[in-house]
């Protein structure tokens, strides 16, 4: 998944009934200090149940705003 912001990328690496593993890549100025703009990434193992709760909270948070 790529965004308009080209300095940040997400990739779903794997998913099972309990966990989603997501790679997050940071490029250029989005990379941490001291990396000289090199690509830096982290991998997150996130519980599916928590992702569902986060998605529901996100939907509630953006509900007051008009769709784009």
DSSP file (Angstrom, degrees, kcal/mol; ACC not computed):
  #  RESIDUE AA STRUCTURE BP1 BP2  ACC     N-H-->O    O-->H-N    N-H-->O    O-->H-N    TCO  KAPPA ALPHA  PHI   PSI    X-CA   Y-CA   Z-CA
    1    1 A X              0   0    0      0, 0.0     9,-2.0     0, 0.0     2,-0.3   0.000 360.0 360.0 360.0 123.3    0.0    0.0    0.0
    2    2 A X  B     -A    9   0A   0      7,-0.2     2,-0.2     2,-0.0     7,-0.1  -0.868 360.0-155.9-115.6 152.2    1.5    3.3   -1.0
    3    3 A X        -     0   0    0      5,-0.7     5,-0.1     2,-0.5     0, 0.0  -0.646  38.8 -96.3-118.0 174.0    0.2    6.8   -0.2
    4    4 A X  S    S+     0   0    0     -2,-0.2     2,-1.0     1,-0.1    -1,-0.1   0.859 113.7  78.5 -58.2 -34.3    0.4   10.2   -1.7
    5    5 A X  S >  S-     0   0    0      1,-0.2     3,-1.2     2,-0.1    -2,-0.5  -0.678  72.2-165.2 -75.1 104.5    3.3   10.7    0.8
    6    6 A X  T 3  S+     0   0    0     -2,-1.0    -1,-0.2     1,-0.3    -2,-0.1   0.524  77.1  72.1 -74.4  -2.3    6.0    8.8   -1.0
    7    7 A X  T 3  S+     0   0    0      1,-0.1    20,-2.6    19,-0.1     2,-0.4   0.336  94.7  55.6 -94.0   7.8    8.2    8.6    2.1
    8    8 A X  E <   + B   0  26A   0     -3,-1.2    -5,-0.7    18,-0.2     2,-0.3  -0.997  59.9 173.9-143.5 132.9    6.0    6.0    3.9
    9    9 A X  E     -AB   2  25A   0     16,-2.0    16,-2.6    -2,-0.4     2,-0.4  -0.992  12.8-160.2-140.9 147.9    4.9    2.6    2.8
   10   10 A X  E     - B   0  24A   0     -9,-2.0     2,-0.4    -2,-0.3    14,-0.2  -0.971   8.0-174.3-124.6 141.7    3.0   -0.3    4.4
   11   11 A X  E     - B   0  23A   0     12,-2.2    12,-3.0    -2,-0.4     2,-0.8  -0.982  23.9-135.5-138.6 126.9    3.0   -3.9    3.3
   12   12 A X  E     + B   0  22A   0     -2,-0.4    10,-0.2    10,-0.2     3,-0.1  -0.713  26.4 178.1 -77.7 110.7    0.9   -6.7    4.7
   13   13 A X  E     -     0   0A   0      8,-2.6     2,-0.3    -2,-0.8    -1,-0.2   0.869  59.6 -17.7 -85.3 -39.5    3.4   -9.5    4.9
   14   14 A X  E     - B   0  21A   0      7,-1.4     7,-3.0     2,-0.0     2,-0.3  -0.988  53.3-164.7-162.0 160.1    1.2  -12.2    6.4
   15   15 A X  E     + B   0  20A   0     -2,-0.3     2,-0.2     5,-0.2     5,-0.2  -0.984  11.2 166.7-150.3 140.2   -2.1  -12.8    8.2
   16   16 A X        -     0   0    0      3,-2.3    32,-0.1    -2,-0.3    -2,-0.0  -0.717  58.6 -73.9-135.5-168.5   -3.6  -15.7   10.2
   17   17 A X  S    S+     0   0    0     -2,-0.2     3,-0.1     1,-0.2    -2,-0.0   0.716 128.6  24.8 -66.2 -18.8   -6.5  -16.0   12.5
   18   18 A X  S    S+     0   0    0      1,-0.2    30,-2.3    30,-0.1    31,-0.4   0.694 119.9  37.0-115.9 -26.0   -4.8  -14.2   15.4
   19   19 A X  E     - C   0  47A   0     28,-0.3    -3,-2.3    29,-0.1     2,-0.5  -0.980  48.8-157.5-141.1 141.1   -2.1  -11.9   13.9
   20   20 A X  E     -BC  15  46A   0     26,-3.0    26,-3.2    -2,-0.4     2,-0.6  -0.975  16.9-151.5-111.7 131.7   -1.4   -9.6   11.0
   21   21 A X  E     -BC  14  45A   0     -7,-3.0    -8,-2.6    -2,-0.5    -7,-1.4  -0.920  18.0-176.0-106.1 120.2    2.3   -8.9   10.2
   22   22 A X  E     -BC  12  44A   0     22,-2.8    22,-3.2    -2,-0.6     2,-0.4  -0.960  16.8-147.9-122.6 128.4    2.8   -5.5    8.6
   23   23 A X  E     -BC  11  43A   0    -12,-3.0   -12,-2.2    -2,-0.4     2,-0.5  -0.815  12.6-162.5 -92.8 133.4    6.1   -4.1    7.3
   24   24 A X  E     -BC  10  42A   0     18,-3.0    18,-2.3    -2,-0.4     2,-0.4  -0.978   4.6-164.7-117.9 125.9    6.4   -0.3    7.6
   25   25 A X  E     -BC   9  41A   0    -16,-2.6   -16,-2.0    -2,-0.5     2,-0.4  -0.926   3.8-161.4-115.2 135.2    9.1    1.5    5.5
   26   26 A X  E     -BC   8  40A   0     14,-3.5    14,-2.4    -2,-0.4     2,-0.3  -0.958  12.5-169.3-115.6 131.4   10.3    5.0    6.1
   27   27 A X    >   -     0   0    0    -20,-2.6     3,-2.3    -2,-0.4     4,-0.3  -0.866  45.9 -28.5-121.8 153.4   12.2    6.8    3.3
   28   28 A X  G >  S+     0   0    0      9,-1.5     3,-1.8    -2,-0.3     9,-0.3  -0.097 131.1   4.0  48.0-125.9   14.2   10.1    3.0
   29   29 A X  G 3  S+     0   0    0      1,-0.3    -1,-0.3     7,-0.1     9,-0.1   0.639 128.1  63.3 -69.7 -12.0   13.1   12.7    5.5
   30   30 A X  G <  S+     0   0    0     -3,-2.3    -1,-0.3     7,-0.1    -2,-0.2   0.629  84.8  97.5 -81.8 -13.2   10.6   10.3    7.1
   31   31 A X  S <  S-     0   0    0     -3,-1.8     3,-0.1    -4,-0.3    -4,-0.1  -0.382  90.2 -90.8 -71.5 153.4   13.5    8.0    8.1
   32   32 A X    >   -     0   0    0      1,-0.1     3,-1.3    -6,-0.1     5,-0.3  -0.202  54.7 -82.5 -61.1 155.4   14.8    8.3   11.7
   33   33 A X  T 3  S+     0   0    0      1,-0.2    -1,-0.1     2,-0.1    -4,-0.0  -0.245 114.5  32.0 -56.5 145.8   17.6   10.8   12.4
   34   34 A X  T 3  S+     0   0    0     -3,-0.1    -1,-0.2     1,-0.0    -2,-0.1   0.446  88.8  98.8  87.4   0.3   21.1    9.5   11.6
   35   35 A X  S X  S-     0   0    0     -3,-1.3     3,-2.1    -7,-0.1    -2,-0.1   0.460  83.4-132.3 -97.5  -1.3   20.1    7.3    8.7
   36   36 A X  T 3   -     0   0    0      1,-0.3    -7,-0.1    -4,-0.1    -3,-0.1   0.818  67.8 -58.9  54.9  34.1   21.1    9.8    6.1
   37   37 A X  T 3  S+     0   0    0     -5,-0.3    -9,-1.5    -9,-0.3    -1,-0.3   0.467  96.9 147.6  78.8   1.1   17.8    9.3    4.3
   38   38 A X    <   -     0   0    0     -3,-2.1    -1,-0.2   -11,-0.2     2,-0.2  -0.312  60.2 -89.7 -66.6 154.2   18.3    5.6    3.7
   39   39 A X        -     0   0    0    -12,-0.1     2,-0.4    -8,-0.1   -12,-0.2  -0.446  49.0-175.6 -63.6 131.7   15.3    3.4    3.7
   40   40 A X  E     -C   26   0A   0    -14,-2.4   -14,-3.5    -2,-0.2     2,-0.3  -0.993   1.9-175.5-131.6 138.9   14.5    2.1    7.2
   41   41 A X  E     -C   25   0A   0     -2,-0.4     2,-0.3   -16,-0.2   -16,-0.2  -0.939  14.5-165.5-136.4 158.5   11.8   -0.4    8.1
   42   42 A X  E     -C   24   0A   0    -18,-2.3   -18,-3.0    -2,-0.3     2,-0.5  -0.954  17.1-137.5-133.2 155.8   10.2   -2.1   11.0
   43   43 A X  E     -C   23   0A   0     -2,-0.3     2,-0.5   -20,-0.2   -20,-0.2  -0.969  16.3-160.6-117.0 130.0    7.9   -5.1   11.1
   44   44 A X  E     -C   22   0A   0    -22,-3.2   -22,-2.8    -2,-0.5     2,-0.7  -0.927   9.8-158.6-112.7 130.3    4.9   -5.1   13.4
   45   45 A X  E     -C   21   0A   0     -2,-0.5     2,-0.4   -24,-0.2   -24,-0.2  -0.932  25.3-175.2-104.5 109.0    3.0   -8.2   14.5
   46   46 A X  E     -C   20   0A   0    -26,-3.2   -26,-3.0    -2,-0.7     2,-0.2  -0.891  28.0-116.2-115.3 132.5   -0.5   -7.0   15.4
   47   47 A X  E  >  -C   19   0A   0     -2,-0.4     4,-2.1   -28,-0.2     3,-0.3  -0.450  20.4-136.0 -64.3 131.8   -3.3   -8.9   17.0
   48   48 A X  H  > S+     0   0    0    -30,-2.3     4,-2.2     1,-0.2     5,-0.2   0.884 104.6  56.6 -55.3 -41.7   -6.3   -9.1   14.6
   49   49 A X  H  > S+     0   0    0    -31,-0.4     4,-1.8     1,-0.2    -1,-0.2   0.902 107.5  47.6 -59.5 -42.5   -8.7   -8.3   17.5
   50   50 A X  H  > S+     0   0    0     -3,-0.3     4,-2.6     1,-0.2    -1,-0.2   0.878 109.0  54.1 -67.4 -37.7   -6.8   -5.0   18.3
   51   51 A X  H  X S+     0   0    0     -4,-2.1     4,-2.5     2,-0.2    -2,-0.2   0.896 106.9  52.1 -62.8 -39.6   -6.8   -4.0   14.6
   52   52 A X  H  X S+     0   0    0     -4,-2.2     4,-2.1     2,-0.2    -1,-0.2   0.912 110.9  46.8 -61.9 -43.2  -10.5   -4.4   14.5
   53   53 A X  H  X S+     0   0    0     -4,-1.8     4,-2.3     2,-0.2    -2,-0.2   0.907 112.0  50.5 -65.3 -41.3  -10.9   -2.2   17.5
   54   54 A X  H  X S+     0   0    0     -4,-2.6     4,-2.4     1,-0.2    -2,-0.2   0.897 109.9  50.4 -64.1 -40.0   -8.6    0.4   16.1
   55   55 A X  H  X S+     0   0    0     -4,-2.5     4,-2.3     2,-0.2    -1,-0.2   0.905 110.7  49.1 -64.5 -41.5  -10.5    0.4   12.8
   56   56 A X  H  X S+     0   0    0     -4,-2.1     4,-2.0     2,-0.2    -2,-0.2   0.903 111.8  48.9 -64.9 -40.9  -13.8    0.9   14.6
   57   57 A X  H  X S+     0   0    0     -4,-2.3     4,-2.5     2,-0.2    -2,-0.2   0.902 109.6  52.5 -64.7 -40.8  -12.3    3.8   16.6
   58   58 A X  H  X S+     0   0    0     -4,-2.4     4,-2.2     2,-0.2    -2,-0.2   0.929 107.9  51.3 -59.3 -46.3  -10.9    5.3   13.5
   59   59 A X  H  X S+     0   0    0     -4,-2.3     4,-1.0     1,-0.2    -1,-0.2   0.903 111.3  47.6 -59.3 -42.2  -14.4    5.2   11.9
   60   60 A X  H  < S+     0   0    0     -4,-2.0     4,-0.4     1,-0.2     3,-0.4   0.908 111.1  52.0 -64.3 -41.4  -15.9    6.9   14.9
   61   61 A X  H  < S+     0   0    0     -4,-2.5     3,-0.4     1,-0.2    -2,-0.2   0.863 115.0  39.8 -65.2 -36.7  -13.2    9.6   14.9
   62   62 A X  H >< S+     0   0    0     -4,-2.2     3,-1.9     1,-0.2    -1,-0.2   0.552  87.9  95.6 -92.1  -6.2  -13.7   10.5   11.2
   63   63 A X  T 3< S+     0   0    0     -4,-1.0    -1,-0.2    -3,-0.4    -2,-0.1   0.837  79.4  57.2 -54.1 -37.6  -17.5   10.3   11.2
   64   64 A X  T 3  S+     0   0    0     -4,-0.4     2,-0.3    -3,-0.4    -1,-0.3   0.671  95.4  81.5 -69.7 -13.2  -17.9   14.1   11.8
   65   65 A X  S <  S-     0   0    0     -3,-1.9     3,-0.1    -4,-0.1     2,-0.0  -0.694  86.9-110.4 -97.5 144.5  -15.9   14.9    8.7
   66   66 A X        -     0   0    0     -2,-0.3    -1,-0.1     1,-0.1    -2,-0.1  -0.367  39.1-101.9 -68.8 149.0  -17.3   14.9    5.1
   67   67 A X              0   0    0      1,-0.1    -1,-0.1    -4,-0.1    -4,-0.0  -0.331 360.0 360.0 -64.5 152.2  -16.1   12.2    2.8
   68   68 A X              0   0    0     -3,-0.1    -1,-0.1    -2,-0.0    -2,-0.0   0.381 360.0 360.0-106.3 360.0  -13.5   13.2    0.2
